[in-house]
Amino acid sequence: MLVRKASLDRKFKQNEEAILACDEALEIEPNNYEAWNGKGIALENLEKYEQAIAAFDRAIEINPNYYKSWKNKGNVLDSLERYEEAIAAYEKALEIQPDYYEAWNGKGIALIKLERYEQAIAVSEKAIEIKPDDNYAWNNKGIALEYLERYEEAIPAYEKSI
């Protein structure tokens, strides 16, 4: 238990330090969209989701084509169970960077949570097409197939995710 607490304390401290470093960078260059994105990631890690969204929105305001902030915003919206908004953010990332398999994976997870399993399978297959060895995409495909009770198809997907 103490080891886990020490690990959590270290993670908290690292994220707090990351936020301070981003804030220092933003004092020098307020329109540094990568610093805003980094701050958003650290805030997300600390589960300060609304603040993270604000940081990602600021990065997007500065550079609307920064697809990583769109995907990261999607991740936070997913954590907040705002799945339709998450899908819209992932789709914006994919509009900018169509081969961004991480955004395809995020969209697939949100679709699974919305019980749109056939769509989740198609999205997972797109991620697999881009990165055939991506274990998350294979796992997402397996989950969607399992919910559809297509177990014979789900097993090989899970095996590939391992």
Chimera marker file (.cmm) of the C-alpha trace (Angstrom):
<marker_set name="trace">
<marker id="1" x="0.000" y="0.000" z="0.000" r="1" g="1" b="0" radius="0.5"/>
<marker id="2" x="2.834" y="2.404" z="0.829" r="1" g="1" b="0" radius="0.5"/>
<marker id="3" x="4.524" y="1.628" z="-2.495" r="1" g="1" b="0" radius="0.5"/>
<marker id="4" x="1.326" y="2.512" z="-4.373" r="1" g="1" b="0" radius="0.5"/>
<marker id="5" x="0.936" y="5.741" z="-2.380" r="1" g="1" b="0" radius="0.5"/>
<marker id="6" x="4.550" y="6.683" z="-3.122" r="1" g="1" b="0" radius="0.5"/>
<marker id="7" x="3.951" y="6.011" z="-6.807" r="1" g="1" b="0" radius="0.5"/>
<marker id="8" x="0.813" y="8.161" z="-6.810" r="1" g="1" b="0" radius="0.5"/>
<marker id="9" x="2.620" y="10.930" z="-4.921" r="1" g="1" b="0" radius="0.5"/>
<marker id="10" x="5.438" y="10.828" z="-7.500" r="1" g="1" b="0" radius="0.5"/>
<marker id="11" x="2.939" y="10.933" z="-10.384" r="1" g="1" b="0" radius="0.5"/>
<marker id="12" x="1.130" y="13.869" z="-8.782" r="1" g="1" b="0" radius="0.5"/>
<marker id="13" x="4.393" y="15.741" z="-8.228" r="1" g="1" b="0" radius="0.5"/>
<marker id="14" x="5.564" y="15.097" z="-11.811" r="1" g="1" b="0" radius="0.5"/>
<marker id="15" x="2.314" y="16.444" z="-13.224" r="1" g="1" b="0" radius="0.5"/>
<marker id="16" x="2.385" y="19.470" z="-10.945" r="1" g="1" b="0" radius="0.5"/>
<marker id="17" x="5.959" y="20.141" z="-12.079" r="1" g="1" b="0" radius="0.5"/>
<marker id="18" x="4.900" y="19.743" z="-15.721" r="1" g="1" b="0" radius="0.5"/>
<marker id="19" x="2.152" y="22.323" z="-15.231" r="1" g="1" b="0" radius="0.5"/>
<marker id="20" x="4.641" y="24.760" z="-13.673" r="1" g="1" b="0" radius="0.5"/>
<marker id="21" x="7.056" y="24.228" z="-16.568" r="1" g="1" b="0" radius="0.5"/>
<marker id="22" x="4.281" y="24.844" z="-19.100" r="1" g="1" b="0" radius="0.5"/>
<marker id="23" x="3.195" y="27.965" z="-17.227" r="1" g="1" b="0" radius="0.5"/>
<marker id="24" x="6.783" y="29.251" z="-17.333" r="1" g="1" b="0" radius="0.5"/>
<marker id="25" x="6.927" y="28.618" z="-21.081" r="1" g="1" b="0" radius="0.5"/>
<marker id="26" x="3.579" y="30.353" z="-21.527" r="1" g="1" b="0" radius="0.5"/>
<marker id="27" x="4.802" y="33.419" z="-19.647" r="1" g="1" b="0" radius="0.5"/>
<marker id="28" x="7.538" y="33.755" z="-22.267" r="1" g="1" b="0" radius="0.5"/>
<marker id="29" x="5.398" y="32.733" z="-25.232" r="1" g="1" b="0" radius="0.5"/>
<marker id="30" x="1.643" y="32.883" z="-24.462" r="1" g="1" b="0" radius="0.5"/>
<marker id="31" x="0.708" y="31.501" z="-27.885" r="1" g="1" b="0" radius="0.5"/>
<marker id="32" x="2.780" y="28.336" z="-27.567" r="1" g="1" b="0" radius="0.5"/>
<marker id="33" x="0.089" y="25.802" z="-28.453" r="1" g="1" b="0" radius="0.5"/>
<marker id="34" x="2.350" y="22.857" z="-27.602" r="1" g="1" b="0" radius="0.5"/>
<marker id="35" x="2.801" y="24.201" z="-24.067" r="1" g="1" b="0" radius="0.5"/>
<marker id="36" x="-0.972" y="24.572" z="-23.741" r="1" g="1" b="0" radius="0.5"/>
<marker id="37" x="-1.345" y="20.987" z="-24.967" r="1" g="1" b="0" radius="0.5"/>
<marker id="38" x="1.272" y="19.756" z="-22.472" r="1" g="1" b="0" radius="0.5"/>
<marker id="39" x="-0.460" y="21.584" z="-19.665" r="1" g="1" b="0" radius="0.5"/>
<marker id="40" x="-3.738" y="19.985" z="-20.708" r="1" g="1" b="0" radius="0.5"/>
<marker id="41" x="-2.195" y="16.514" z="-20.567" r="1" g="1" b="0" radius="0.5"/>
<marker id="42" x="-0.815" y="17.115" z="-17.070" r="1" g="1" b="0" radius="0.5"/>
<marker id="43" x="-4.178" y="18.476" z="-15.916" r="1" g="1" b="0" radius="0.5"/>
<marker id="44" x="-5.908" y="15.436" z="-17.407" r="1" g="1" b="0" radius="0.5"/>
<marker id="45" x="-3.504" y="13.161" z="-15.527" r="1" g="1" b="0" radius="0.5"/>
<marker id="46" x="-4.512" y="14.958" z="-12.330" r="1" g="1" b="0" radius="0.5"/>
<marker id="47" x="-8.183" y="14.473" z="-13.274" r="1" g="1" b="0" radius="0.5"/>
<marker id="48" x="-8.728" y="18.220" z="-13.507" r="1" g="1" b="0" radius="0.5"/>
<marker id="49" x="-10.816" y="17.655" z="-16.595" r="1" g="1" b="0" radius="0.5"/>
<marker id="50" x="-12.499" y="21.021" z="-17.065" r="1" g="1" b="0" radius="0.5"/>
<marker id="51" x="-9.165" y="22.810" z="-16.739" r="1" g="1" b="0" radius="0.5"/>
<marker id="52" x="-7.649" y="20.326" z="-19.189" r="1" g="1" b="0" radius="0.5"/>
<marker id="53" x="-10.385" y="21.056" z="-21.727" r="1" g="1" b="0" radius="0.5"/>
<marker id="54" x="-9.728" y="24.769" z="-21.326" r="1" g="1" b="0" radius="0.5"/>
<marker id="55" x="-6.011" y="24.214" z="-21.996" r="1" g="1" b="0" radius="0.5"/>
<marker id="56" x="-6.718" y="22.077" z="-25.078" r="1" g="1" b="0" radius="0.5"/>
<marker id="57" x="-9.236" y="24.666" z="-26.304" r="1" g="1" b="0" radius="0.5"/>
<marker id="58" x="-6.583" y="27.356" z="-25.951" r="1" g="1" b="0" radius="0.5"/>
<marker id="59" x="-4.099" y="25.264" z="-27.956" r="1" g="1" b="0" radius="0.5"/>
<marker id="60" x="-6.767" y="24.723" z="-30.628" r="1" g="1" b="0" radius="0.5"/>
<marker id="61" x="-7.639" y="28.425" z="-30.653" r="1" g="1" b="0" radius="0.5"/>
<marker id="62" x="-3.988" y="29.230" z="-31.365" r="1" g="1" b="0" radius="0.5"/>
<marker id="63" x="-3.526" y="26.411" z="-33.892" r="1" g="1" b="0" radius="0.5"/>
<marker id="64" x="-6.821" y="24.905" z="-35.093" r="1" g="1" b="0" radius="0.5"/>
<marker id="65" x="-4.897" y="22.263" z="-37.071" r="1" g="1" b="0" radius="0.5"/>
<marker id="66" x="-3.039" y="20.857" z="-34.079" r="1" g="1" b="0" radius="0.5"/>
<marker id="67" x="-4.663" y="17.435" z="-34.268" r="1" g="1" b="0" radius="0.5"/>
<marker id="68" x="-3.059" y="16.179" z="-31.046" r="1" g="1" b="0" radius="0.5"/>
<marker id="69" x="-5.014" y="18.700" z="-28.966" r="1" g="1" b="0" radius="0.5"/>
<marker id="70" x="-8.228" y="17.639" z="-30.680" r="1" g="1" b="0" radius="0.5"/>
<marker id="71" x="-7.510" y="13.989" z="-29.787" r="1" g="1" b="0" radius="0.5"/>
<marker id="72" x="-6.510" y="14.891" z="-26.234" r="1" g="1" b="0" radius="0.5"/>
<marker id="73" x="-9.686" y="16.911" z="-25.817" r="1" g="1" b="0" radius="0.5"/>
<marker id="74" x="-11.603" y="13.857" z="-27.029" r="1" g="1" b="0" radius="0.5"/>
<marker id="75" x="-9.922" y="11.744" z="-24.343" r="1" g="1" b="0" radius="0.5"/>
<marker id="76" x="-10.991" y="14.156" z="-21.609" r="1" g="1" b="0" radius="0.5"/>
<marker id="77" x="-14.535" y="14.381" z="-22.935" r="1" g="1" b="0" radius="0.5"/>
<marker id="78" x="-14.632" y="10.588" z="-22.911" r="1" g="1" b="0" radius="0.5"/>
<marker id="79" x="-13.502" y="10.591" z="-19.269" r="1" g="1" b="0" radius="0.5"/>
<marker id="80" x="-16.384" y="12.962" z="-18.536" r="1" g="1" b="0" radius="0.5"/>
<marker id="81" x="-18.775" y="10.542" z="-20.322" r="1" g="1" b="0" radius="0.5"/>
<marker id="82" x="-19.520" y="13.183" z="-22.956" r="1" g="1" b="0" radius="0.5"/>
<marker id="83" x="-19.152" y="10.614" z="-25.711" r="1" g="1" b="0" radius="0.5"/>
<marker id="84" x="-20.793" y="12.434" z="-28.607" r="1" g="1" b="0" radius="0.5"/>
<marker id="85" x="-18.580" y="15.463" z="-27.982" r="1" g="1" b="0" radius="0.5"/>
<marker id="86" x="-15.570" y="13.165" z="-27.704" r="1" g="1" b="0" radius="0.5"/>
<marker id="87" x="-16.392" y="11.604" z="-31.068" r="1" g="1" b="0" radius="0.5"/>
<marker id="88" x="-16.671" y="15.073" z="-32.621" r="1" g="1" b="0" radius="0.5"/>
<marker id="89" x="-13.222" y="15.979" z="-31.250" r="1" g="1" b="0" radius="0.5"/>
<marker id="90" x="-11.708" y="12.729" z="-32.552" r="1" g="1" b="0" radius="0.5"/>
<marker id="91" x="-13.312" y="13.341" z="-35.939" r="1" g="1" b="0" radius="0.5"/>
<marker id="92" x="-11.793" y="16.815" z="-36.066" r="1" g="1" b="0" radius="0.5"/>
<marker id="93" x="-8.361" y="15.310" z="-35.337" r="1" g="1" b="0" radius="0.5"/>
<marker id="94" x="-8.927" y="12.766" z="-38.111" r="1" g="1" b="0" radius="0.5"/>
<marker id="95" x="-10.077" y="15.435" z="-40.534" r="1" g="1" b="0" radius="0.5"/>
<marker id="96" x="-6.684" y="17.084" z="-40.035" r="1" g="1" b="0" radius="0.5"/>
<marker id="97" x="-4.598" y="13.903" z="-39.743" r="1" g="1" b="0" radius="0.5"/>
<marker id="98" x="-6.477" y="10.917" z="-41.266" r="1" g="1" b="0" radius="0.5"/>
<marker id="99" x="-3.805" y="8.369" z="-40.325" r="1" g="1" b="0" radius="0.5"/>
<marker id="100" x="-3.759" y="9.278" z="-36.628" r="1" g="1" b="0" radius="0.5"/>
<marker id="101" x="-4.552" y="5.806" z="-35.313" r="1" g="1" b="0" radius="0.5"/>
<marker id="102" x="-4.752" y="7.025" z="-31.693" r="1" g="1" b="0" radius="0.5"/>
<marker id="103" x="-7.746" y="9.191" z="-32.628" r="1" g="1" b="0" radius="0.5"/>
<marker id="104" x="-9.330" y="6.213" z="-34.393" r="1" g="1" b="0" radius="0.5"/>
<marker id="105" x="-8.869" y="4.214" z="-31.176" r="1" g="1" b="0" radius="0.5"/>
<marker id="106" x="-10.388" y="6.946" z="-29.027" r="1" g="1" b="0" radius="0.5"/>
<marker id="107" x="-13.367" y="7.186" z="-31.345" r="1" g="1" b="0" radius="0.5"/>
<marker id="108" x="-13.763" y="3.403" z="-31.184" r="1" g="1" b="0" radius="0.5"/>
<marker id="109" x="-13.839" y="3.434" z="-27.386" r="1" g="1" b="0" radius="0.5"/>
<marker id="110" x="-16.477" y="6.175" z="-27.343" r="1" g="1" b="0" radius="0.5"/>
<marker id="111" x="-18.571" y="4.238" z="-29.869" r="1" g="1" b="0" radius="0.5"/>
<marker id="112" x="-18.361" y="1.122" z="-27.694" r="1" g="1" b="0" radius="0.5"/>
<marker id="113" x="-19.556" y="3.129" z="-24.701" r="1" g="1" b="0" radius="0.5"/>
<marker id="114" x="-22.474" y="4.366" z="-26.808" r="1" g="1" b="0" radius="0.5"/>
<marker id="115" x="-23.214" y="0.728" z="-27.739" r="1" g="1" b="0" radius="0.5"/>
<marker id="116" x="-22.600" y="1.450" z="-31.425" r="1" g="1" b="0" radius="0.5"/>
<marker id="117" x="-20.650" y="-1.748" z="-31.860" r="1" g="1" b="0" radius="0.5"/>
<marker id="118" x="-20.714" y="-2.133" z="-35.645" r="1" g="1" b="0" radius="0.5"/>
<marker id="119" x="-19.316" y="1.374" z="-36.017" r="1" g="1" b="0" radius="0.5"/>
<marker id="120" x="-16.713" y="0.617" z="-33.355" r="1" g="1" b="0" radius="0.5"/>
<marker id="121" x="-15.584" y="-2.433" z="-35.321" r="1" g="1" b="0" radius="0.5"/>
<marker id="122" x="-15.223" y="-0.389" z="-38.515" r="1" g="1" b="0" radius="0.5"/>
<marker id="123" x="-13.262" y="2.298" z="-36.682" r="1" g="1" b="0" radius="0.5"/>
<marker id="124" x="-11.018" y="-0.304" z="-35.037" r="1" g="1" b="0" radius="0.5"/>
<marker id="125" x="-10.359" y="-1.868" z="-38.416" r="1" g="1" b="0" radius="0.5"/>
<marker id="126" x="-9.316" y="1.541" z="-39.738" r="1" g="1" b="0" radius="0.5"/>
<marker id="127" x="-6.832" y="1.895" z="-36.859" r="1" g="1" b="0" radius="0.5"/>
<marker id="128" x="-5.553" y="-1.627" z="-37.577" r="1" g="1" b="0" radius="0.5"/>
<marker id="129" x="-5.157" y="-0.763" z="-41.258" r="1" g="1" b="0" radius="0.5"/>
<marker id="130" x="-2.953" y="2.179" z="-40.249" r="1" g="1" b="0" radius="0.5"/>
<marker id="131" x="-1.022" y="0.357" z="-37.505" r="1" g="1" b="0" radius="0.5"/>
<marker id="132" x="-1.488" y="-3.427" z="-37.778" r="1" g="1" b="0" radius="0.5"/>
<marker id="133" x="0.311" y="-4.172" z="-34.502" r="1" g="1" b="0" radius="0.5"/>
<marker id="134" x="-1.691" y="-1.731" z="-32.356" r="1" g="1" b="0" radius="0.5"/>
<marker id="135" x="-2.935" y="-3.777" z="-29.413" r="1" g="1" b="0" radius="0.5"/>
<marker id="136" x="-5.542" y="-1.162" z="-28.415" r="1" g="1" b="0" radius="0.5"/>
<marker id="137" x="-7.279" y="-1.340" z="-31.784" r="1" g="1" b="0" radius="0.5"/>
<marker id="138" x="-7.357" y="-5.132" z="-31.693" r="1" g="1" b="0" radius="0.5"/>
<marker id="139" x="-8.685" y="-5.057" z="-28.129" r="1" g="1" b="0" radius="0.5"/>
<marker id="140" x="-11.390" y="-2.530" z="-29.039" r="1" g="1" b="0" radius="0.5"/>
<marker id="141" x="-12.433" y="-4.705" z="-31.968" r="1" g="1" b="0" radius="0.5"/>
<marker id="142" x="-12.601" y="-7.721" z="-29.657" r="1" g="1" b="0" radius="0.5"/>
<marker id="143" x="-14.739" y="-5.862" z="-27.136" r="1" g="1" b="0" radius="0.5"/>
<marker id="144" x="-17.205" y="-4.720" z="-29.803" r="1" g="1" b="0" radius="0.5"/>
<marker id="145" x="-17.404" y="-8.223" z="-31.285" r="1" g="1" b="0" radius="0.5"/>
<marker id="146" x="-17.947" y="-9.690" z="-27.830" r="1" g="1" b="0" radius="0.5"/>
<marker id="147" x="-20.841" y="-7.318" z="-27.131" r="1" g="1" b="0" radius="0.5"/>
<marker id="148" x="-22.356" y="-8.463" z="-30.430" r="1" g="1" b="0" radius="0.5"/>
<marker id="149" x="-21.900" y="-12.057" z="-29.215" r="1" g="1" b="0" radius="0.5"/>
<marker id="150" x="-19.612" y="-12.793" z="-32.158" r="1" g="1" b="0" radius="0.5"/>
<marker id="151" x="-17.248" y="-14.725" z="-29.933" r="1" g="1" b="0" radius="0.5"/>
<marker id="152" x="-15.527" y="-16.728" z="-32.674" r="1" g="1" b="0" radius="0.5"/>
<marker id="153" x="-14.399" y="-13.424" z="-34.226" r="1" g="1" b="0" radius="0.5"/>
<marker id="154" x="-13.600" y="-11.770" z="-30.909" r="1" g="1" b="0" radius="0.5"/>
<marker id="155" x="-11.113" y="-14.423" z="-29.766" r="1" g="1" b="0" radius="0.5"/>
<marker id="156" x="-8.580" y="-13.857" z="-32.591" r="1" g="1" b="0" radius="0.5"/>
<marker id="157" x="-8.873" y="-10.086" z="-32.110" r="1" g="1" b="0" radius="0.5"/>
<marker id="158" x="-8.090" y="-10.457" z="-28.414" r="1" g="1" b="0" radius="0.5"/>
<marker id="159" x="-5.229" y="-12.822" z="-29.227" r="1" g="1" b="0" radius="0.5"/>
<marker id="160" x="-3.724" y="-10.239" z="-31.579" r="1" g="1" b="0" radius="0.5"/>
<marker id="161" x="-4.065" y="-7.578" z="-28.883" r="1" g="1" b="0" radius="0.5"/>
<marker id="162" x="-1.870" y="-9.695" z="-26.632" r="1" g="1" b="0" radius="0.5"/>
<link id1="1" id2="2" r="1" g="1" b="0" radius="0.2"/>
<link id1="2" id2="3" r="1" g="1" b="0" radius="0.2"/>
<link id1="3" id2="4" r="1" g="1" b="0" radius="0.2"/>
<link id1="4" id2="5" r="1" g="1" b="0" radius="0.2"/>
<link id1="5" id2="6" r="1" g="1" b="0" radius="0.2"/>
<link id1="6" id2="7" r="1" g="1" b="0" radius="0.2"/>
<link id1="7" id2="8" r="1" g="1" b="0" radius="0.2"/>
<link id1="8" id2="9" r="1" g="1" b="0" radius="0.2"/>
<link id1="9" id2="10" r="1" g="1" b="0" radius="0.2"/>
<link id1="10" id2="11" r="1" g="1" b="0" radius="0.2"/>
<link id1="11" id2="12" r="1" g="1" b="0" radius="0.2"/>
<link id1="12" id2="13" r="1" g="1" b="0" radius="0.2"/>
<link id1="13" id2="14" r="1" g="1" b="0" radius="0.2"/>
<link id1="14" id2="15" r="1" g="1" b="0" radius="0.2"/>
<link id1="15" id2="16" r="1" g="1" b="0" radius="0.2"/>
<link id1="16" id2="17" r="1" g="1" b="0" radius="0.2"/>
<link id1="17" id2="18" r="1" g="1" b="0" radius="0.2"/>
<link id1="18" id2="19" r="1" g="1" b="0" radius="0.2"/>
<link id1="19" id2="20" r="1" g="1" b="0" radius="0.2"/>
<link id1="20" id2="21" r="1" g="1" b="0" radius="0.2"/>
<link id1="21" id2="22" r="1" g="1" b="0" radius="0.2"/>
<link id1="22" id2="23" r="1" g="1" b="0" radius="0.2"/>
<link id1="23" id2="24" r="1" g="1" b="0" radius="0.2"/>
<link id1="24" id2="25" r="1" g="1" b="0" radius="0.2"/>
<link id1="25" id2="26" r="1" g="1" b="0" radius="0.2"/>
<link id1="26" id2="27" r="1" g="1" b="0" radius="0.2"/>
<link id1="27" id2="28" r="1" g="1" b="0" radius="0.2"/>
<link id1="28" id2="29" r="1" g="1" b="0" radius="0.2"/>
<link id1="29" id2="30" r="1" g="1" b="0" radius="0.2"/>
<link id1="30" id2="31" r="1" g="1" b="0" radius="0.2"/>
<link id1="31" id2="32" r="1" g="1" b="0" radius="0.2"/>
<link id1="32" id2="33" r="1" g="1" b="0" radius="0.2"/>
<link id1="33" id2="34" r="1" g="1" b="0" radius="0.2"/>
<link id1="34" id2="35" r="1" g="1" b="0" radius="0.2"/>
<link id1="35" id2="36" r="1" g="1" b="0" radius="0.2"/>
<link id1="36" id2="37" r="1" g="1" b="0" radius="0.2"/>
<link id1="37" id2="38" r="1" g="1" b="0" radius="0.2"/>
<link id1="38" id2="39" r="1" g="1" b="0" radius="0.2"/>
<link id1="39" id2="40" r="1" g="1" b="0" radius="0.2"/>
<link id1="40" id2="41" r="1" g="1" b="0" radius="0.2"/>
<link id1="41" id2="42" r="1" g="1" b="0" radius="0.2"/>
<link id1="42" id2="43" r="1" g="1" b="0" radius="0.2"/>
<link id1="43" id2="44" r="1" g="1" b="0" radius="0.2"/>
<link id1="44" id2="45" r="1" g="1" b="0" radius="0.2"/>
<link id1="45" id2="46" r="1" g="1" b="0" radius="0.2"/>
<link id1="46" id2="47" r="1" g="1" b="0" radius="0.2"/>
<link id1="47" id2="48" r="1" g="1" b="0" radius="0.2"/>
<link id1="48" id2="49" r="1" g="1" b="0" radius="0.2"/>
<link id1="49" id2="50" r="1" g="1" b="0" radius="0.2"/>
<link id1="50" id2="51" r="1" g="1" b="0" radius="0.2"/>
<link id1="51" id2="52" r="1" g="1" b="0" radius="0.2"/>
<link id1="52" id2="53" r="1" g="1" b="0" radius="0.2"/>
<link id1="53" id2="54" r="1" g="1" b="0" radius="0.2"/>
<link id1="54" id2="55" r="1" g="1" b="0" radius="0.2"/>
<link id1="55" id2="56" r="1" g="1" b="0" radius="0.2"/>
<link id1="56" id2="57" r="1" g="1" b="0" radius="0.2"/>
<link id1="57" id2="58" r="1" g="1" b="0" radius="0.2"/>
<link id1="58" id2="59" r="1" g="1" b="0" radius="0.2"/>
<link id1="59" id2="60" r="1" g="1" b="0" radius="0.2"/>
<link id1="60" id2="61" r="1" g="1" b="0" radius="0.2"/>
<link id1="61" id2="62" r="1" g="1" b="0" radius="0.2"/>
<link id1="62" id2="63" r="1" g="1" b="0" radius="0.2"/>
<link id1="63" id2="64" r="1" g="1" b="0" radius="0.2"/>
<link id1="64" id2="65" r="1" g="1" b="0" radius="0.2"/>
<link id1="65" id2="66" r="1" g="1" b="0" radius="0.2"/>
<link id1="66" id2="67" r="1" g="1" b="0" radius="0.2"/>
<link id1="67" id2="68" r="1" g="1" b="0" radius="0.2"/>
<link id1="68" id2="69" r="1" g="1" b="0" radius="0.2"/>
<link id1="69" id2="70" r="1" g="1" b="0" radius="0.2"/>
<link id1="70" id2="71" r="1" g="1" b="0" radius="0.2"/>
<link id1="71" id2="72" r="1" g="1" b="0" radius="0.2"/>
<link id1="72" id2="73" r="1" g="1" b="0" radius="0.2"/>
<link id1="73" id2="74" r="1" g="1" b="0" radius="0.2"/>
<link id1="74" id2="75" r="1" g="1" b="0" radius="0.2"/>
<link id1="75" id2="76" r="1" g="1" b="0" radius="0.2"/>
<link id1="76" id2="77" r="1" g="1" b="0" radius="0.2"/>
<link id1="77" id2="78" r="1" g="1" b="0" radius="0.2"/>
<link id1="78" id2="79" r="1" g="1" b="0" radius="0.2"/>
<link id1="79" id2="80" r="1" g="1" b="0" radius="0.2"/>
<link id1="80" id2="81" r="1" g="1" b="0" radius="0.2"/>
<link id1="81" id2="82" r="1" g="1" b="0" radius="0.2"/>
<link id1="82" id2="83" r="1" g="1" b="0" radius="0.2"/>
<link id1="83" id2="84" r="1" g="1" b="0" radius="0.2"/>
<link id1="84" id2="85" r="1" g="1" b="0" radius="0.2"/>
<link id1="85" id2="86" r="1" g="1" b="0" radius="0.2"/>
<link id1="86" id2="87" r="1" g="1" b="0" radius="0.2"/>
<link id1="87" id2="88" r="1" g="1" b="0" radius="0.2"/>
<link id1="88" id2="89" r="1" g="1" b="0" radius="0.2"/>
<link id1="89" id2="90" r="1" g="1" b="0" radius="0.2"/>
<link id1="90" id2="91" r="1" g="1" b="0" radius="0.2"/>
<link id1="91" id2="92" r="1" g="1" b="0" radius="0.2"/>
<link id1="92" id2="93" r="1" g="1" b="0" radius="0.2"/>
<link id1="93" id2="94" r="1" g="1" b="0" radius="0.2"/>
<link id1="94" id2="95" r="1" g="1" b="0" radius="0.2"/>
<link id1="95" id2="96" r="1" g="1" b="0" radius="0.2"/>
<link id1="96" id2="97" r="1" g="1" b="0" radius="0.2"/>
<link id1="97" id2="98" r="1" g="1" b="0" radius="0.2"/>
<link id1="98" id2="99" r="1" g="1" b="0" radius="0.2"/>
<link id1="99" id2="100" r="1" g="1" b="0" radius="0.2"/>
<link id1="100" id2="101" r="1" g="1" b="0" radius="0.2"/>
<link id1="101" id2="102" r="1" g="1" b="0" radius="0.2"/>
<link id1="102" id2="103" r="1" g="1" b="0" radius="0.2"/>
<link id1="103" id2="104" r="1" g="1" b="0" radius="0.2"/>
<link id1="104" id2="105" r="1" g="1" b="0" radius="0.2"/>
<link id1="105" id2="106" r="1" g="1" b="0" radius="0.2"/>
<link id1="106" id2="107" r="1" g="1" b="0" radius="0.2"/>
<link id1="107" id2="108" r="1" g="1" b="0" radius="0.2"/>
<link id1="108" id2="109" r="1" g="1" b="0" radius="0.2"/>
<link id1="109" id2="110" r="1" g="1" b="0" radius="0.2"/>
<link id1="110" id2="111" r="1" g="1" b="0" radius="0.2"/>
<link id1="111" id2="112" r="1" g="1" b="0" radius="0.2"/>
<link id1="112" id2="113" r="1" g="1" b="0" radius="0.2"/>
<link id1="113" id2="114" r="1" g="1" b="0" radius="0.2"/>
<link id1="114" id2="115" r="1" g="1" b="0" radius="0.2"/>
<link id1="115" id2="116" r="1" g="1" b="0" radius="0.2"/>
<link id1="116" id2="117" r="1" g="1" b="0" radius="0.2"/>
<link id1="117" id2="118" r="1" g="1" b="0" radius="0.2"/>
<link id1="118" id2="119" r="1" g="1" b="0" radius="0.2"/>
<link id1="119" id2="120" r="1" g="1" b="0" radius="0.2"/>
<link id1="120" id2="121" r="1" g="1" b="0" radius="0.2"/>
<link id1="121" id2="122" r="1" g="1" b="0" radius="0.2"/>
<link id1="122" id2="123" r="1" g="1" b="0" radius="0.2"/>
<link id1="123" id2="124" r="1" g="1" b="0" radius="0.2"/>
<link id1="124" id2="125" r="1" g="1" b="0" radius="0.2"/>
<link id1="125" id2="126" r="1" g="1" b="0" radius="0.2"/>
<link id1="126" id2="127" r="1" g="1" b="0" radius="0.2"/>
<link id1="127" id2="128" r="1" g="1" b="0" radius="0.2"/>
<link id1="128" id2="129" r="1" g="1" b="0" radius="0.2"/>
<link id1="129" id2="130" r="1" g="1" b="0" radius="0.2"/>
<link id1="130" id2="131" r="1" g="1" b="0" radius="0.2"/>
<link id1="131" id2="132" r="1" g="1" b="0" radius="0.2"/>
<link id1="132" id2="133" r="1" g="1" b="0" radius="0.2"/>
<link id1="133" id2="134" r="1" g="1" b="0" radius="0.2"/>
<link id1="134" id2="135" r="1" g="1" b="0" radius="0.2"/>
<link id1="135" id2="136" r="1" g="1" b="0" radius="0.2"/>
<link id1="136" id2="137" r="1" g="1" b="0" radius="0.2"/>
<link id1="137" id2="138" r="1" g="1" b="0" radius="0.2"/>
<link id1="138" id2="139" r="1" g="1" b="0" radius="0.2"/>
<link id1="139" id2="140" r="1" g="1" b="0" radius="0.2"/>
<link id1="140" id2="141" r="1" g="1" b="0" radius="0.2"/>
<link id1="141" id2="142" r="1" g="1" b="0" radius="0.2"/>
<link id1="142" id2="143" r="1" g="1" b="0" radius="0.2"/>
<link id1="143" id2="144" r="1" g="1" b="0" radius="0.2"/>
<link id1="144" id2="145" r="1" g="1" b="0" radius="0.2"/>
<link id1="145" id2="146" r="1" g="1" b="0" radius="0.2"/>
<link id1="146" id2="147" r="1" g="1" b="0" radius="0.2"/>
<link id1="147" id2="148" r="1" g="1" b="0" radius="0.2"/>
<link id1="148" id2="149" r="1" g="1" b="0" radius="0.2"/>
<link id1="149" id2="150" r="1" g="1" b="0" radius="0.2"/>
<link id1="150" id2="151" r="1" g="1" b="0" radius="0.2"/>
<link id1="151" id2="152" r="1" g="1" b="0" radius="0.2"/>
<link id1="152" id2="153" r="1" g="1" b="0" radius="0.2"/>
<link id1="153" id2="154" r="1" g="1" b="0" radius="0.2"/>
<link id1="154" id2="155" r="1" g="1" b="0" radius="0.2"/>
<link id1="155" id2="156" r="1" g="1" b="0" radius="0.2"/>
<link id1="156" id2="157" r="1" g="1" b="0" radius="0.2"/>
<link id1="157" id2="158" r="1" g="1" b="0" radius="0.2"/>
<link id1="158" id2="159" r="1" g="1" b="0" radius="0.2"/>
<link id1="159" id2="160" r="1" g="1" b="0" radius="0.2"/>
<link id1="160" id2="161" r="1" g="1" b="0" radius="0.2"/>
<link id1="161" id2="162" r="1" g="1" b="0" radius="0.2"/>
</marker_set>
